[in-house]
Amino acid sequence: MDSMRKTALVAGVLYLITFASSIPAVFLQDPVLTNPNYIIGAGADGFVRLGALLDIVNGLAAIGTAVALYSVLKRQHEGFAIGFVASRLFEAAILFIGIVIVLGIVTLRETGSAAADPATLVAVGQAMVATRDWTFVLGTGIPALNAFLLGWLLYRSRLVPRVIPIVGLIGAPLFTSWIIGYTLGITDGGALWHSIAVAPIFVWELSLGLWMAIMGFSRSSPLMATAADAGSPDESTPALPPRIAVATEAGVA
């Protein structure tokens, strides 16, 4: 049980770290994304680099949430648990592409302004920003898949109150609908549709992180009983299969 509490605490803290790093990162990188002439201007490179660093922390913490929870969730359904880990890895990979693009714009501003035509630099910078915007849309859309996979696992296992994964399961199709609408050019990032679609995902991940960090897993969950029988999630020595165990005991006798 102590091991399960530690697992919940680590996963919860990592979820909270994704919030603490991703939200300020958006504001710190805003000059690159909203100022078309940033690449030839004075720039605020220090803030932008700090924002990129926070996004790196966000990506690593996102991967950490899946790694921390996998040993527990696989007892409910190993396929869905592996899918959750894979989706988190994919989310982080897309996020890192966006980070590289932002840092590339900063490097061009620092080294390319004197050697290239300003109009050309602005055009290149805008193309890079457009690419980064798409990585943001697709990367932040993956949490919809995360919400479905993890929400289903937590709803069935009852590791946390069911109202929390229900919010995630509601948010998954809503946010997916916005991603599809954005891809087809029906809506944009500032539309009411976007706000409605992203709100349940925000509440789901924040409430999940807070609950796991503060309260841990529910002791009434069937997986807690399974953990007590099987040992800790990190136990490296598996139990012997029944036939081998019987043969071993007979040999000893």
LOLODREN-327110 format. One record per residue (C-alpha): residue in one letter; chain; x, y, z. Coordinates in Angstrom, 2 decimals, always signed. Layout:
<sites>
+------+------+---------+---------+---------+
! code ! unit !       u !       v !       w !
+------+------+---------+---------+---------+
!    a !    A !       X !       Y !       Z !
...
+------+------+---------+---------+---------+
</sites>
This chain:
<sites>
+------+------+---------+---------+---------+
! code ! unit !       u !       v !       w !
+------+------+---------+---------+---------+
!    m !    A !   +0.00 !   +0.00 !   +0.00 !
!    d !    A !   +2.90 !   +2.37 !   +0.72 !
!    s !    A !   +4.20 !   +1.75 !   -2.79 !
!    m !    A !   +0.80 !   +2.49 !   -4.31 !
!    r !    A !   +0.62 !   +5.75 !   -2.34 !
!    k !    A !   +4.03 !   +6.75 !   -3.63 !
!    t !    A !   +2.97 !   +5.94 !   -7.19 !
!    a !    A !   -0.12 !   +8.14 !   -6.85 !
!    l !    A !   +1.92 !  +10.95 !   -5.29 !
!    v !    A !   +4.56 !  +10.90 !   -8.04 !
!    a !    A !   +1.96 !  +10.79 !  -10.81 !
!    g !    A !   -0.07 !  +13.57 !   -9.20 !
!    v !    A !   +2.92 !  +15.85 !   -8.71 !
!    l !    A !   +4.03 !  +15.28 !  -12.32 !
!    y !    A !   +0.56 !  +16.22 !  -13.55 !
!    l !    A !   +0.75 !  +19.42 !  -11.53 !
!    i !    A !   +4.21 !  +20.14 !  -12.94 !
!    t !    A !   +2.76 !  +20.01 !  -16.46 !
!    f !    A !   +0.40 !  +22.83 !  -15.46 !
!    a !    A !   +3.07 !  +24.83 !  -13.63 !
!    s !    A !   +5.38 !  +24.68 !  -16.65 !
!    s !    A !   +3.06 !  +24.85 !  -19.66 !
!    i !    A !   +0.95 !  +27.87 !  -18.66 !
!    p !    A !   +3.81 !  +30.38 !  -18.16 !
!    a !    A !   +5.58 !  +28.91 !  -21.22 !
!    v !    A !   +2.73 !  +30.14 !  -23.43 !
!    f !    A !   +3.11 !  +33.72 !  -22.23 !
!    l !    A !   +6.91 !  +33.70 !  -22.33 !
!    q !    A !   +6.96 !  +32.55 !  -25.96 !
!    d !    A !   +4.17 !  +34.88 !  -27.02 !
!    p !    A !   +6.49 !  +37.56 !  -28.58 !
!    v !    A !   +7.81 !  +35.05 !  -31.11 !
!    l !    A !   +4.34 !  +33.84 !  -32.02 !
!    t !    A !   +2.47 !  +37.15 !  -32.27 !
!    n !    A !   +5.04 !  +39.65 !  -33.58 !
!    p !    A !   +5.73 !  +39.10 !  -37.31 !
!    n !    A !   +8.87 !  +41.26 !  -37.11 !
!    y !    A !  +10.31 !  +39.55 !  -34.06 !
!    i !    A !  +12.99 !  +37.84 !  -36.12 !
!    i !    A !  +14.43 !  +41.20 !  -37.24 !
!    g !    A !  +13.64 !  +43.20 !  -34.10 !
!    a !    A !  +15.26 !  +43.69 !  -30.72 !
!    g !    A !  +13.71 !  +40.48 !  -29.40 !
!    a !    A !  +13.14 !  +39.12 !  -25.91 !
!    d !    A !  +15.27 !  +36.06 !  -26.36 !
!    g !    A !  +15.85 !  +35.40 !  -22.68 !
!    f !    A !  +12.13 !  +35.09 !  -21.95 !
!    v !    A !  +11.54 !  +32.99 !  -25.07 !
!    r !    A !  +14.36 !  +30.60 !  -24.16 !
!    l !    A !  +12.96 !  +30.29 !  -20.64 !
!    g !    A !   +9.55 !  +29.48 !  -22.13 !
!    a !    A !  +11.14 !  +26.79 !  -24.30 !
!    l !    A !  +12.86 !  +25.34 !  -21.25 !
!    l !    A !   +9.55 !  +25.20 !  -19.38 !
!    d !    A !   +8.01 !  +23.41 !  -22.36 !
!    i !    A !  +10.82 !  +20.85 !  -22.16 !
!    v !    A !   +9.94 !  +20.32 !  -18.50 !
!    n !    A !   +6.29 !  +19.99 !  -19.50 !
!    g !    A !   +7.08 !  +17.31 !  -22.08 !
!    l !    A !   +9.26 !  +15.28 !  -19.74 !
!    a !    A !   +6.69 !  +15.52 !  -16.94 !
!    a !    A !   +3.96 !  +14.33 !  -19.33 !
!    i !    A !   +6.00 !  +11.24 !  -20.15 !
!    g !    A !   +6.64 !  +10.75 !  -16.44 !
!    t !    A !   +2.92 !  +10.63 !  -15.65 !
!    a !    A !   +2.44 !   +7.69 !  -18.00 !
!    v !    A !   +5.54 !   +5.85 !  -16.79 !
!    a !    A !   +4.50 !   +6.31 !  -13.16 !
!    l !    A !   +0.96 !   +5.03 !  -13.71 !
!    y !    A !   +1.69 !   +2.17 !  -16.09 !
!    s !    A !   +2.64 !   -0.37 !  -13.42 !
!    v !    A !   -0.77 !   +0.14 !  -11.79 !
!    l !    A !   -2.98 !   +0.62 !  -14.85 !
!    k !    A !   -1.73 !   -2.50 !  -16.66 !
!    r !    A !   -3.55 !   -4.57 !  -14.02 !
!    q !    A !   -6.83 !   -3.17 !  -15.34 !
!    h !    A !   -6.06 !   -3.49 !  -19.07 !
!    e !    A !   -2.51 !   -3.77 !  -20.39 !
!    g !    A !   -3.42 !   -2.74 !  -23.94 !
!    f !    A !   -5.06 !   +0.50 !  -22.84 !
!    a !    A !   -2.20 !   +1.16 !  -20.42 !
!    i !    A !   +0.38 !   +0.77 !  -23.21 !
!    g !    A !   -1.77 !   +3.00 !  -25.41 !
!    f !    A !   -1.75 !   +5.67 !  -22.70 !
!    v !    A !   +2.05 !   +5.55 !  -22.48 !
!    a !    A !   +2.36 !   +5.71 !  -26.27 !
!    s !    A !   +0.00 !   +8.68 !  -26.52 !
!    r !    A !   +1.99 !  +10.56 !  -23.89 !
!    l !    A !   +5.22 !   +9.87 !  -25.78 !
!    f !    A !   +3.59 !  +11.09 !  -29.00 !
!    e !    A !   +2.32 !  +14.23 !  -27.28 !
!    a !    A !   +5.80 !  +15.03 !  -25.94 !
!    a !    A !   +7.40 !  +14.35 !  -29.34 !
!    i !    A !   +5.12 !  +16.86 !  -31.09 !
!    l !    A !   +5.72 !  +19.37 !  -28.30 !
!    f !    A !   +9.48 !  +19.05 !  -28.73 !
!    i !    A !   +9.16 !  +19.74 !  -32.45 !
!    g !    A !   +7.49 !  +23.03 !  -31.57 !
!    i !    A !  +10.25 !  +23.81 !  -29.08 !
!    v !    A !  +12.93 !  +23.28 !  -31.73 !
!    i !    A !  +11.08 !  +25.60 !  -34.12 !
!    v !    A !  +10.82 !  +28.39 !  -31.54 !
!    l !    A !  +14.49 !  +28.11 !  -30.63 !
!    g !    A !  +15.33 !  +28.10 !  -34.34 !
!    i !    A !  +13.57 !  +31.44 !  -34.77 !
!    v !    A !  +15.56 !  +32.86 !  -31.83 !
!    t !    A !  +18.81 !  +31.64 !  -33.39 !
!    l !    A !  +17.94 !  +33.18 !  -36.75 !
!    r !    A !  +17.17 !  +36.48 !  -35.05 !
!    e !    A !  +20.50 !  +36.44 !  -33.24 !
!    t !    A !  +22.69 !  +35.34 !  -36.14 !
!    g !    A !  +20.86 !  +35.98 !  -39.40 !
!    s !    A !  +19.63 !  +39.57 !  -39.26 !
!    a !    A !  +22.83 !  +41.09 !  -40.65 !
!    a !    A !  +23.42 !  +38.46 !  -43.31 !
!    a !    A !  +20.01 !  +38.14 !  -44.96 !
!    d !    A !  +17.34 !  +40.35 !  -46.45 !
!    p !    A !  +14.92 !  +41.45 !  -43.70 !
!    a !    A !  +11.85 !  +40.67 !  -45.81 !
!    t !    A !  +13.18 !  +37.16 !  -46.42 !
!    l !    A !  +13.82 !  +36.65 !  -42.73 !
!    v !    A !  +10.29 !  +37.78 !  -41.87 !
!    a !    A !   +8.83 !  +35.37 !  -44.42 !
!    v !    A !  +10.93 !  +32.49 !  -43.09 !
!    g !    A !  +10.02 !  +33.37 !  -39.51 !
!    q !    A !   +6.31 !  +33.43 !  -40.29 !
!    a !    A !   +6.54 !  +30.07 !  -42.03 !
!    m !    A !   +8.23 !  +28.63 !  -38.95 !
!    v !    A !   +5.59 !  +30.14 !  -36.66 !
!    a !    A !   +2.81 !  +28.63 !  -38.80 !
!    t !    A !   +4.46 !  +25.21 !  -38.49 !
!    r !    A !   +4.84 !  +25.64 !  -34.75 !
!    d !    A !   +1.16 !  +26.59 !  -34.45 !
!    w !    A !   +0.19 !  +23.30 !  -36.05 !
!    t !    A !   +2.42 !  +21.34 !  -33.69 !
!    f !    A !   +0.67 !  +23.12 !  -30.82 !
!    v !    A !   -2.77 !  +22.25 !  -32.17 !
!    l !    A !   -1.94 !  +18.60 !  -32.77 !
!    g !    A !   +0.19 !  +18.24 !  -29.64 !
!    t !    A !   -2.46 !  +19.71 !  -27.37 !
!    g !    A !   -5.05 !  +17.57 !  -29.14 !
!    i !    A !   -3.41 !  +14.35 !  -27.99 !
!    p !    A !   -4.71 !  +14.90 !  -24.41 !
!    a !    A !   -8.13 !  +14.06 !  -25.86 !
!    l !    A !   -6.80 !  +10.57 !  -26.60 !
!    n !    A !   -5.09 !  +10.52 !  -23.20 !
!    a !    A !   -8.39 !  +11.43 !  -21.55 !
!    f !    A !  -10.19 !   +8.58 !  -23.26 !
!    l !    A !   -7.57 !   +5.92 !  -22.48 !
!    l !    A !   -6.75 !   +7.00 !  -18.94 !
!    g !    A !  -10.32 !   +8.02 !  -18.19 !
!    w !    A !  -11.61 !   +4.57 !  -19.13 !
!    l !    A !   -8.92 !   +2.84 !  -17.06 !
!    l !    A !   -9.59 !   +4.97 !  -13.99 !
!    y !    A !  -13.37 !   +4.72 !  -14.36 !
!    r !    A !  -13.25 !   +0.92 !  -14.49 !
!    s !    A !  -10.62 !   +0.53 !  -11.76 !
!    r !    A !  -12.14 !   +3.14 !   -9.40 !
!    l !    A !   -8.68 !   +4.28 !   -8.33 !
!    v !    A !  -10.10 !   +7.80 !   -8.06 !
!    p !    A !  -13.71 !   +9.01 !   -7.64 !
!    r !    A !  -15.58 !   +8.24 !  -10.83 !
!    v !    A !  -16.67 !  +11.83 !  -11.34 !
!    i !    A !  -13.04 !  +12.72 !  -12.25 !
!    p !    A !  -12.64 !  +10.28 !  -15.17 !
!    i !    A !  -16.21 !  +11.07 !  -16.28 !
!    v !    A !  -15.11 !  +14.67 !  -16.87 !
!    g !    A !  -12.21 !  +13.36 !  -18.95 !
!    l !    A !  -14.45 !  +11.03 !  -20.93 !
!    i !    A !  -16.79 !  +13.93 !  -21.67 !
!    g !    A !  -13.91 !  +16.18 !  -22.69 !
!    a !    A !  -12.30 !  +13.64 !  -25.03 !
!    p !    A !  -14.93 !  +13.76 !  -27.82 !
!    l !    A !  -15.50 !  +17.50 !  -27.33 !
!    f !    A !  -11.84 !  +18.34 !  -27.81 !
!    t !    A !  -11.54 !  +15.87 !  -30.68 !
!    s !    A !  -14.41 !  +17.65 !  -32.43 !
!    w !    A !  -12.56 !  +20.96 !  -32.14 !
!    i !    A !   -9.35 !  +19.45 !  -33.55 !
!    i !    A !  -11.30 !  +18.10 !  -36.52 !
!    g !    A !  -13.03 !  +21.46 !  -36.98 !
!    y !    A !   -9.72 !  +23.34 !  -36.83 !
!    t !    A !   -8.09 !  +20.96 !  -39.29 !
!    l !    A !  -10.96 !  +21.44 !  -41.75 !
!    g !    A !  -10.82 !  +25.22 !  -41.32 !
!    i !    A !  -14.25 !  +25.45 !  -39.71 !
!    t !    A !  -13.05 !  +27.09 !  -36.47 !
!    d !    A !   -9.93 !  +28.65 !  -34.97 !
!    g !    A !   -8.09 !  +28.84 !  -31.67 !
!    g !    A !  -10.04 !  +31.80 !  -30.30 !
!    a !    A !  -13.52 !  +30.53 !  -30.99 !
!    l !    A !  -16.13 !  +29.73 !  -28.34 !
!    w !    A !  -16.04 !  +26.14 !  -29.57 !
!    h !    A !  -12.39 !  +25.92 !  -28.52 !
!    s !    A !  -13.09 !  +27.26 !  -25.02 !
!    i !    A !  -15.96 !  +24.84 !  -24.48 !
!    a !    A !  -13.95 !  +21.91 !  -25.83 !
!    v !    A !  -10.78 !  +22.52 !  -23.82 !
!    a !    A !  -12.45 !  +23.29 !  -20.46 !
!    p !    A !  -13.28 !  +19.67 !  -19.48 !
!    i !    A !   -9.76 !  +18.49 !  -20.39 !
!    f !    A !   -8.27 !  +21.25 !  -18.24 !
!    v !    A !  -10.52 !  +20.40 !  -15.28 !
!    w !    A !   -9.94 !  +16.66 !  -15.74 !
!    e !    A !   -6.14 !  +16.79 !  -15.67 !
!    l !    A !   -5.95 !  +19.36 !  -12.87 !
!    s !    A !   -8.43 !  +17.55 !  -10.62 !
!    l !    A !   -6.72 !  +14.22 !  -11.31 !
!    g !    A !   -3.31 !  +15.62 !  -10.41 !
!    l !    A !   -4.58 !  +17.24 !   -7.22 !
!    w !    A !   -6.49 !  +14.14 !   -6.12 !
!    m !    A !   -3.60 !  +11.73 !   -6.66 !
!    a !    A !   -1.09 !  +14.06 !   -5.00 !
!    i !    A !   -3.25 !  +14.80 !   -1.97 !
!    m !    A !   -5.55 !  +11.81 !   -1.51 !
!    g !    A !   -3.82 !   +9.00 !   -3.39 !
!    f !    A !   -5.66 !   +6.01 !   -4.83 !
!    s !    A !   -8.95 !   +4.83 !   -3.37 !
!    r !    A !   -8.41 !   +1.87 !   -1.04 !
!    s !    A !  -11.73 !   +0.40 !   -2.16 !
!    s !    A !  -10.43 !   -0.06 !   -5.71 !
!    p !    A !  -10.12 !   -3.72 !   -6.81 !
!    l !    A !   -6.62 !   -2.90 !   -8.05 !
!    m !    A !   -5.54 !   -2.07 !   -4.52 !
!    a !    A !   -6.49 !   -5.59 !   -3.44 !
!    t !    A !   -4.64 !   -6.96 !   -6.47 !
!    a !    A !   -1.59 !   -4.93 !   -5.51 !
!    a !    A !   -1.72 !   -6.27 !   -1.96 !
!    d !    A !   -1.79 !   -9.85 !   -3.27 !
!    a !    A !   +0.85 !   -9.37 !   -5.94 !
!    g !    A !   +3.22 !   -7.09 !   -4.03 !
!    s !    A !   +4.25 !   -3.58 !   -4.96 !
!    p !    A !   +3.97 !   -2.34 !   -8.57 !
!    d !    A !   +7.75 !   -2.20 !   -8.73 !
!    e !    A !   +8.35 !   -5.69 !   -7.44 !
!    s !    A !  +10.95 !   -7.27 !   -9.70 !
!    t !    A !  +10.59 !  -10.92 !   -8.69 !
!    p !    A !   +7.45 !  -12.45 !  -10.22 !
!    a !    A !   +5.49 !  -15.19 !   -8.50 !
!    l !    A !   +6.16 !  -18.72 !   -9.71 !
!    p !    A !   +3.51 !  -20.29 !  -11.93 !
!    p !    A !   +1.36 !  -22.84 !  -10.01 !
!    r !    A !   +2.88 !  -25.96 !  -11.60 !
!    i !    A !   +6.46 !  -24.81 !  -11.03 !
!    a !    A !   +5.63 !  -23.80 !   -7.46 !
!    v !    A !   +4.14 !  -27.23 !   -6.74 !
!    a !    A !   +7.11 !  -29.02 !   -8.32 !
!    t !    A !   +9.51 !  -26.87 !   -6.32 !
!    e !    A !   +7.73 !  -27.60 !   -3.07 !
!    a !    A !   +7.68 !  -31.33 !   -3.87 !
!    g !    A !  +11.42 !  -31.30 !   -4.58 !
!    v !    A !  +12.14 !  -29.57 !   -1.33 !
!    a !    A !   +9.97 !  -32.07 !   +0.54 !
+------+------+---------+---------+---------+
</sites>
